[in-house]
Amino acid sequence: MLRRFGLPILLLMTWSSNLIAQRYVGLNVDNDLYFGIDRYYSSGIFFEFGKLLKKPQDSLSKWGYVSRHWTIGQEINTPSFRYTESLSKMDYPYNGWLFLGYKKERFQHPDLGYGWGVQFGTTGAEASLAKVLQNTYHIYILNLDPLTWTSSLPQAFHLNGNASFFWGKRLGNKLKWAHHNQVQAGTFRTSLRTRFGFQMGKLPGLPFFGNRLEQLDNGVSFFLGMVLEYNIHDYSLSGSGFRNNTPFQLTANPLRNIYQAGFMYFKTPFRVYVLLNNSSAYIKGQRYNRHPFLNISMSYLF
């Protein structure tokens, strides 16, 4: 009997394990254009893919949920006087950052986990494709004049690493305190960062902290919180930390904060995430003390 039914049982077990696997592809976009402005951290575009490798029943470790995530991303910085050619009028550097990122995360349960990751990429107006993509968008989509990009932070290759810790504590039936601590270090960006706030709604786990796959449920949740960051070095603001290679005479603020409010809607297999951000000044002497931008993320799970 075992020989008769062994192969079908094996195929059924393989098929069932494939059903357990969860994957996603997504597009994540930051932009301040929704507020009728175009300055400072003006654009971020991130193509994302990830998968859940293990659930508790697949692992002997107490950290039973294991996932991997890949990102191809681009960030663009712009001064508030984006059409000026005078360095003295630029209160923020022109800069582009194009990178490939990888993260691996382990969760003991949907409200407790940790992770690590690496990023490799390049800066520079041309090498990062920032100048050509931004001006193409301005000319052909917005029907505006191209930005000057008279001076920008120079092209350089960068390697960055990061480590994260996630946790959440239920405060009520649909209310949770959520927290994410992160340290990142490398030639591009070195900082200590904490993000925390209240999560309200039906969605389980920590859906506002990355592309979570540990536990999925249809519904809506809301987030209200903030980010606190201590900046040690940021190439996108002050150039190299080892030598003076920036044409701008600007000083980065060591302390940053971002107020956040948003919501997430999940209906199998689609997930939509909208988050309003309002950040403090990243550069001393910016013409505007705070900067709003909107994050819109859409993903498909399969």
C-alpha positions as CSV (number, residue, x, y, z in Angstrom):
1,M,0.0,0.0,0.0
2,L,2.9,2.3,0.8
3,R,4.4,1.8,-2.6
4,R,1.0,2.2,-4.2
5,F,0.2,5.6,-2.5
6,G,3.7,6.8,-1.7
7,L,4.1,8.9,-4.8
8,P,0.7,10.6,-4.6
9,I,1.2,11.4,-0.9
10,L,4.7,12.9,-1.6
11,L,3.2,15.0,-4.4
12,L,0.4,16.2,-2.1
13,M,2.9,17.1,0.6
14,T,5.0,19.1,-1.9
15,W,1.9,20.9,-3.2
16,S,0.7,21.6,0.3
17,S,4.1,23.1,1.3
18,N,3.9,25.3,-1.8
19,L,0.5,26.7,-0.6
20,I,2.2,27.7,2.7
21,A,4.8,29.8,0.9
22,Q,3.9,33.5,0.6
23,R,5.4,36.0,-1.9
24,Y,4.8,39.6,-2.9
25,V,5.8,42.1,-5.5
26,G,5.3,45.8,-4.9
27,L,5.8,49.4,-5.9
28,N,6.6,51.9,-3.1
29,V,6.7,55.6,-3.9
30,D,7.6,58.7,-1.8
31,N,6.8,62.1,-3.3
32,D,6.0,65.6,-2.2
33,L,4.3,66.5,-5.5
34,Y,0.9,65.7,-3.9
35,F,1.4,68.9,-1.8
36,G,2.3,71.1,-4.8
37,I,6.0,71.3,-3.9
38,D,9.2,69.8,-5.2
39,R,12.1,70.1,-2.8
40,Y,14.5,68.4,-0.3
41,Y,13.8,64.6,-0.3
42,S,11.5,65.0,-3.3
43,S,11.2,61.5,-4.6
44,G,11.8,57.9,-3.7
45,I,10.8,54.9,-6.0
46,F,11.3,51.3,-4.7
47,F,10.5,48.1,-6.6
48,E,10.1,45.3,-4.0
49,F,9.9,41.5,-3.9
50,G,9.9,39.1,-1.0
51,K,8.9,35.7,0.2
52,L,8.2,33.8,3.4
53,L,10.7,30.9,3.7
54,K,9.4,29.3,6.9
55,K,6.5,29.2,9.3
56,P,6.8,27.8,12.9
57,Q,5.7,24.3,11.8
58,D,8.6,24.3,9.3
59,S,11.3,25.2,11.8
60,L,12.8,23.9,15.0
61,S,13.9,27.4,16.0
62,K,11.7,29.6,18.3
63,W,12.2,32.3,15.6
64,G,9.8,30.4,13.4
65,Y,8.9,33.0,10.7
66,V,11.8,33.6,8.2
67,S,11.5,35.9,5.2
68,R,13.7,37.5,2.6
69,H,13.2,40.8,0.8
70,W,14.8,42.5,-2.2
71,T,14.6,46.1,-3.2
72,I,15.7,48.1,-6.3
73,G,15.4,51.7,-5.2
74,Q,16.2,55.3,-6.1
75,E,16.1,58.5,-3.9
76,I,16.4,62.1,-5.3
77,N,17.2,65.2,-3.3
78,T,16.5,68.7,-4.6
79,P,17.1,72.3,-3.3
80,S,14.0,74.5,-2.7
81,F,15.3,76.9,-5.5
82,R,15.5,74.1,-8.0
83,Y,15.9,76.4,-11.0
84,T,18.8,78.4,-9.7
85,E,22.4,77.9,-10.9
86,S,23.9,79.7,-7.9
87,L,25.4,77.5,-5.2
88,S,24.8,80.3,-2.6
89,K,21.0,79.9,-3.1
90,M,20.9,76.1,-2.8
91,D,19.7,75.2,0.7
92,Y,19.8,71.5,0.0
93,P,22.1,69.4,-2.2
94,Y,21.2,67.9,-5.5
95,N,21.8,64.1,-5.2
96,G,20.6,60.8,-6.5
97,W,21.0,57.4,-4.9
98,L,20.4,54.2,-6.9
99,F,20.8,50.9,-5.0
100,L,20.0,47.2,-4.7
101,G,19.0,46.1,-1.2
102,Y,18.5,42.7,0.6
103,K,17.0,41.9,4.0
104,K,16.5,38.7,6.0
105,E,14.1,38.8,8.9
106,R,13.1,36.4,11.6
107,F,10.0,36.6,13.8
108,Q,9.2,34.6,16.9
109,H,5.6,35.5,16.4
110,P,3.9,38.3,14.3
111,D,4.6,40.9,17.0
112,L,8.3,40.2,17.7
113,G,11.2,39.9,15.4
114,Y,14.6,41.1,14.2
115,G,16.4,41.4,10.9
116,W,19.5,42.5,9.0
117,G,20.2,43.8,5.6
118,V,22.7,45.2,3.1
119,Q,22.5,47.9,0.4
120,F,24.9,48.4,-2.5
121,G,24.6,51.3,-5.0
122,T,25.8,54.5,-6.5
123,T,25.3,58.2,-6.1
124,G,25.8,61.0,-8.7
125,A,23.4,62.8,-11.0
126,E,24.2,60.7,-14.0
127,A,25.2,57.4,-12.4
128,S,22.1,57.2,-10.3
129,L,19.9,58.1,-13.3
130,A,18.4,60.8,-11.0
131,K,18.9,63.8,-13.4
132,V,17.6,62.2,-16.5
133,L,14.6,60.5,-14.9
134,Q,13.6,63.6,-12.9
135,N,13.9,66.0,-15.8
136,T,12.1,63.6,-18.2
137,Y,9.2,63.5,-15.7
138,H,9.2,67.3,-15.3
139,I,9.3,68.0,-19.1
140,Y,7.0,65.3,-20.5
141,I,4.6,64.6,-17.6
142,L,4.3,67.9,-15.7
143,N,5.1,70.2,-18.6
144,L,7.7,72.1,-16.6
145,D,11.2,73.3,-17.3
146,P,14.0,70.9,-16.5
147,L,15.8,71.3,-13.2
148,T,19.3,72.8,-13.4
149,W,21.3,70.1,-11.5
150,T,24.2,72.7,-11.8
151,S,26.1,71.0,-9.0
152,S,25.4,67.7,-7.3
153,L,27.2,65.4,-4.9
154,P,29.7,63.3,-6.9
155,Q,29.4,59.8,-8.2
156,A,30.6,57.2,-5.7
157,F,29.9,53.5,-4.9
158,H,28.5,52.7,-1.5
159,L,28.0,49.7,0.8
160,N,25.6,49.9,3.8
161,G,24.5,47.5,6.4
162,N,21.6,47.6,8.9
163,A,20.0,45.7,11.8
164,S,16.5,46.0,13.1
165,F,14.3,44.9,16.0
166,F,10.5,44.9,15.8
167,W,7.9,44.5,18.6
168,G,4.3,45.2,19.3
169,K,2.2,45.1,22.4
170,R,-1.6,44.8,22.3
171,L,-3.4,47.5,24.3
172,G,-6.9,46.6,23.5
173,N,-9.0,44.6,21.1
174,K,-8.0,46.6,18.1
175,L,-5.3,48.9,19.5
176,K,-1.6,48.1,19.6
177,W,1.7,49.8,20.5
178,A,4.2,49.2,17.6
179,H,7.9,49.8,17.7
180,H,10.8,49.4,15.3
181,N,14.5,50.2,16.2
182,Q,17.2,50.3,13.5
183,V,20.9,50.9,13.3
184,Q,22.5,51.4,9.9
185,A,26.2,52.0,9.1
186,G,28.2,52.3,5.9
187,T,29.7,54.8,3.4
188,F,26.3,56.1,2.4
189,R,24.3,56.5,5.7
190,T,25.1,55.9,9.3
191,S,22.4,56.6,11.9
192,L,20.4,55.3,14.9
193,R,16.6,55.3,14.3
194,T,13.5,54.5,16.2
195,R,9.9,54.5,14.8
196,F,6.9,54.0,17.1
197,G,3.3,54.7,17.4
198,F,-0.3,53.4,17.7
199,Q,-1.7,50.8,15.3
200,M,-5.5,50.6,15.2
201,G,-7.6,48.2,13.3
202,K,-8.2,44.6,12.3
203,L,-4.9,43.7,10.6
204,P,-2.7,41.4,12.7
205,G,1.1,41.6,13.3
206,L,3.0,44.7,12.4
207,P,1.8,45.5,8.8
208,F,3.2,49.1,8.9
209,F,6.8,47.9,9.5
210,G,7.9,46.5,6.1
211,N,6.2,43.9,3.9
212,R,5.0,41.6,6.6
213,L,4.0,38.0,5.6
214,E,3.9,36.3,9.0
215,Q,0.1,36.6,9.4
216,L,-2.4,37.8,6.9
217,D,-6.0,38.9,7.3
218,N,-8.3,41.0,5.2
219,G,-9.2,44.4,6.7
220,V,-8.1,48.0,7.4
221,S,-5.7,49.4,10.0
222,F,-4.5,52.9,10.8
223,F,-1.2,54.2,12.1
224,L,-0.3,57.3,14.1
225,G,3.3,57.8,15.2
226,M,6.7,59.3,14.6
227,V,10.3,58.6,13.7
228,L,13.3,59.9,15.8
229,E,16.7,59.6,14.2
230,Y,20.2,60.5,15.2
231,N,22.3,61.2,12.1
232,I,26.0,60.4,12.3
233,H,26.7,60.6,8.6
234,D,24.6,61.0,5.5
235,Y,26.3,61.1,2.1
236,S,23.2,62.4,0.5
237,L,23.5,65.6,2.6
238,S,27.2,66.2,3.3
239,G,29.2,64.0,0.9
240,S,32.0,61.7,1.9
241,G,32.8,61.1,5.6
242,F,36.4,60.6,4.7
243,R,37.3,63.6,2.5
244,N,35.7,66.9,1.5
245,N,34.2,66.1,-1.9
246,T,31.0,68.3,-1.8
247,P,30.6,71.6,-3.7
248,F,27.9,72.7,-1.2
249,Q,28.6,74.5,2.0
250,L,25.9,72.9,4.0
251,T,25.7,71.3,7.5
252,A,23.4,68.4,8.3
253,N,21.3,68.4,11.4
254,P,22.2,65.6,13.8
255,L,18.7,65.1,15.1
256,R,15.6,64.4,12.9
257,N,12.0,63.7,13.5
258,I,9.1,62.7,11.2
259,Y,5.4,62.8,12.2
260,Q,3.4,60.0,10.5
261,A,-0.2,59.1,9.9
262,G,-1.7,56.6,7.5
263,F,-3.7,53.5,6.8
264,M,-3.4,50.1,5.2
265,Y,-6.1,48.2,3.3
266,F,-5.6,44.5,2.6
267,K,-8.0,42.4,0.4
268,T,-6.5,39.2,-0.9
269,P,-4.3,39.4,-2.9
270,F,-3.9,43.2,-2.9
271,R,-2.4,45.4,-0.3
272,V,-2.5,49.3,-0.4
273,Y,-0.6,51.5,2.1
274,V,-0.8,55.3,2.3
275,L,1.3,57.2,4.8
276,L,1.6,61.0,5.4
277,N,5.0,62.1,6.5
278,N,6.1,65.5,7.9
279,S,9.8,65.8,8.5
280,S,11.9,68.3,10.4
281,A,14.8,70.1,8.7
282,Y,17.6,67.8,7.6
283,I,19.9,70.7,6.8
284,K,20.7,73.7,9.1
285,G,19.3,76.9,7.6
286,Q,16.8,75.3,5.2
287,R,14.3,77.8,3.9
288,Y,11.4,75.6,5.1
289,N,11.6,74.1,8.6
290,R,9.4,71.2,7.8
291,H,8.8,69.1,4.7
292,P,5.7,67.0,3.9
293,F,5.7,64.0,1.6
294,L,3.4,61.1,0.9
295,N,4.2,57.5,0.7
296,I,2.0,55.2,-1.4
297,S,2.7,51.5,-1.6
298,M,0.9,48.9,-3.5
299,S,1.7,45.2,-3.5
300,Y,0.4,41.9,-4.9
301,L,0.6,38.7,-2.8
302,F,0.8,35.3,-4.3
